[in-house]
Amino acid sequence: MRASIRRMLAVAALAGMACVSTIAYAKPSGSWRIVFDHVAENEGAIVLRVAPIEGTAIDIEIKVPARTTENGVADLVSDTLKAKLGSDNFRVGVDDGEEVVIKKRGKTKNFELTLVSNSLTGLNINIERH
């Protein structure tokens, strides 16, 4: 009985450490890169959250048609982010066809970029802090 309680505590501790390491990685930055790979097999949506330090988080939904390539998704995401974020505080662009780069401008505070949801299958999305 004691051995199983110790195992449960060990598992809980490992799970807690995994959560802490995930949170620790999500540090604000002034530059982020979203990398897309493969093709969206179905129609769906991606929801990204831009959360500036000391600011209000913005959730941005990007609708993606079925069979959209990684380059097509990057274009859709870039265009939507430009429209929602504006050009005064952020610079958004496509790099290498399948990557979207978001950078703060001027005195804009660093921000976190997270993937809130993704209902697409077949498309890989990787968000990298720079």
LOGUKOL-433649 format. One record per residue (C-alpha): residue in three letters; x, y, z. Coordinates in steps of 0.05 Angstrom, whole numbers, padded with zeros to 5 digits, always signed. Example, Ala and Ser with C-alpha at 12.3 -4.5 7.8 and 13.67 -1.06 7.14 Angstrom:
// LOGUKOL-433649
Ala+00246-00090+00156 Ser+00273-00021+00143 
END
This chain:
// LOGUKOL-433649
Met+00000+00000+00000 Arg+00055+00049+00018 Ala+00092+00033-00046 Ser+00031+00050-00088 Ile+00022+00117-00051 Arg+00095+00133-00064 Arg+00086+00116-00138 Met+00024+00161-00142 Leu+00063+00218-00109 Ala+00122+00208-00156 Val+00075+00210-00216 Ala+00041+00273-00190 Ala+00109+00306-00179 Leu+00132+00289-00249 Ala+00067+00316-00278 Gly+00076+00380-00238 Met+00147+00388-00264 Ala+00124+00379-00335 Cys+00072+00434-00326 Val+00124+00480-00295 Ser+00173+00469-00352 Thr+00118+00485-00402 Ile+00100+00549-00366 Ala+00173+00568-00359 Tyr+00184+00562-00434 Ala+00125+00608-00450 Lys+00165+00671-00434 Pro+00147+00736-00469 Ser+00190+00756-00528 Gly+00193+00811-00579 Ser+00196+00762-00637 Trp+00160+00697-00653 Arg+00159+00648-00711 Ile+00102+00601-00730 Val+00124+00543-00774 Phe+00073+00504-00815 Asp+00086+00435-00845 His+00043+00391-00890 Val-00028+00403-00914 Ala-00094+00416-00878 Glu-00135+00354-00893 Asn-00201+00385-00870 Glu-00234+00452-00865 Gly-00223+00483-00796 Ala-00194+00539-00755 Ile-00132+00558-00717 Val-00138+00604-00657 Leu-00076+00642-00635 Arg-00069+00685-00572 Val-00025+00747-00572 Ala-00015+00768-00499 Pro+00027+00831-00489 Ile+00060+00843-00422 Glu+00014+00889-00381 Gly-00037+00887-00437 Thr-00100+00852-00458 Ala-00094+00785-00493 Ile-00123+00781-00563 Asp-00150+00715-00591 Ile-00147+00712-00666 Glu-00184+00659-00706 Ile-00159+00640-00775 Lys-00206+00598-00818 Val-00171+00549-00864 Pro-00203+00513-00923 Ala-00191+00438-00934 Arg-00130+00419-00974 Thr-00093+00484-00960 Thr-00018+00476-00965 Glu+00032+00499-00912 Asn+00048+00561-00955 Gly-00026+00577-00963 Val-00037+00571-00888 Ala+00022+00617-00874 Asp-00007+00669-00922 Leu-00076+00664-00888 Val-00046+00670-00818 Ser-00001+00728-00838 Asp-00058+00767-00871 Thr-00105+00756-00812 Leu-00053+00776-00761 Lys-00036+00839-00800 Ala-00110+00858-00802 Lys-00123+00844-00728 Leu-00058+00870-00698 Gly-00047+00930-00743 Ser+00021+00955-00765 Asp+00034+01007-00711 Asn+00057+00958-00658 Phe+00074+00894-00696 Arg+00108+00874-00761 Val+00081+00809-00790 Gly+00107+00773-00852 Val+00118+00707-00886 Asp+00188+00678-00887 Asp+00211+00620-00930 Gly+00139+00608-00954 Glu+00115+00566-00895 Glu+00135+00608-00836 Val+00102+00670-00805 Val+00145+00719-00765 Ile+00114+00768-00715 Lys+00158+00822-00686 Lys+00142+00880-00640 Arg+00154+00951-00665 Gly+00184+01009-00627 Lys+00165+01013-00553 Thr+00114+00957-00557 Lys+00121+00909-00498 Asn+00144+00838-00507 Phe+00087+00788-00516 Glu+00070+00715-00512 Leu+00043+00677-00572 Thr+00005+00613-00559 Leu-00036+00565-00599 Val-00104+00563-00565 Ser-00137+00512-00611 Asn-00128+00477-00678 Ser-00185+00438-00710 Leu-00143+00420-00772 Thr-00116+00350-00784 Gly-00053+00336-00824 Leu-00023+00405-00812 Asn+00034+00411-00762 Ile+00042+00478-00726 Asn+00104+00496-00686 Ile+00110+00563-00649 Glu+00181+00585-00633 Arg+00205+00642-00589 His+00262+00684-00618 
END
